[in-house]
């Protein structure tokens, strides 16, 4: 039996994710960044010394796409890549001072989008939504929830 898609949590979550991504993408364009670039900057601000593969795992953006985003950030002087001390083939990424500034600006934009979304909920509903979404994400992509010093 076919269910109305608006009654399926997966459909609603997908639609919400698409709407949020489109809004963030639109708003970070003011900084001259793509959504993937802004996300990479924010992640690197919290967790320096990651690789492209680490960022791809956390974001579920393909390694090729996040690699392209990172190359643009390196060319813009916002990110630097240095060989790993344990394996010279692996490049560790970190923010430049300009990258830290842009990461802060991108984070402010994401916070504004978040505030706008959460305005539809009272504080109790916000806490419940965060808890439920975190539990579902733990099941589907626990890498997205790793703390900065966890790898």
N, C-alpha and C positions, 0 to 999 in steps of 0.2 A: 504494500500500500504506500503510495506516494504521500508524503507529509508536506504540508505547507512549509516552505523553507524558513519563513519567519518564526516558526515554532521550533526550529532546530538551533541549538546553541552554537554548533560549528558554523552554521551560516551567519548567525548574528555576530559571532566573534570575527569571522572573516570580513564581514562588511565593516565592522568597527575598525579593525586593523587597517583596512584599505582607506577608510575615511581619515583616520588619524595620520597615516603615512602621507596621503595627498596633502593634508593641511600642513604638516611639518615640512614637506618638500616645497610647497608654495612659499611658506614663510621664511625658510632658510635661504631661499634663492636671493633674498635681499642682501645676504652676506656673500653672495657669489658661490655658494656651496650647493651640492646636491644633498638629498636626504642621507644617502650612504656616507658621504664625506662628513656631514655633521655628526652622524652617529659614531663614526670612527674616531673623530676628534674627542667626543664626550667619553668614549670608552678609554681612549689613550690617556685622557686627563686623570681618570680614576685608576687605570692599570697601565702604567708605562711599561715598556720593555716587552710588549706583546709582538707576535708575528702576524702576518696577514692571515695565516691559517687560524690562529687563535681568535681573531676578530670575526672571521667568517663563521666559525663554530658558534660564537656567542650571538651573532646577529641572524644566523640562518640566511645570510646573503651569500651567493656563490663565491668561491675563492677568486674566480675570474673577475666578477663584478667589483668585489671589495678591493681586489688588486688594482683595478683601473682607478677606483676612487682614491686609493692611497697614492698611486703614481701622481695624480693631479695635486694632491696635498703636498707631496715632496717637491714637485715642480714649483708650487706656489710658496715654498719655504715655510710651510706650517708643520711639516713632519720631517724628521730625519730618520734614516735607516743606518744601522751599524751592524757589522757582522757579530754573530753570537760568539761568546767566549768559549763555548764548548763545541760548536760546529760552524765553521766559517761559511758554509752554504746557507745557513739560516740568518735572516736579517731581523734584528730586533728594532722595533719602532718606538720613537718617543716624540713628544711635542717640542717644537721650538718655542721661544717666548711668544712669538706671534701666534703660534698654534694654540698656546694656552689661552690667549686672549680670545681667539675665534671660538675655542671650545666653550668658554664662559658665555659668549654671546649666543652660541647655538643652544646651550643649556637653558638660557633665559627664554629663548623662543619655545623650546619644548615645554618648559614650565608653564608658559602662558597658554599653550595649547591644552596642556593637562588641566589647568585651572578652568578653562572654558568647558571642557568635557565634564569635569567634576561638579560644575555649578548646577548640573541637573540633579545632583544627589545631595542629601543631607549628610552631615559628618559620619553618622553611624553607617549609612549606606556606602559611603566612600570607603570606610574601613572594611566593611564586609566585601565589597567589590575587590579591593586590593588583596584581601586574604584568599578569596576564591580564585582570582586570576593567578596569584602566586602558586597556589596548589596545583592548578592545571598546568602552569608553565614548568613546575618542578617535574611533572610527568612527561611533558613533551619536549622540553629543551632546558634541562638543568644547567647547561653551560651559560645560559643567559642570566642566571641568578648568582653566578660565582662572585665572591667578594674579590676586591682588587688583588689581594696577595695569594689567592688560590689559583692554581693552574692544573 
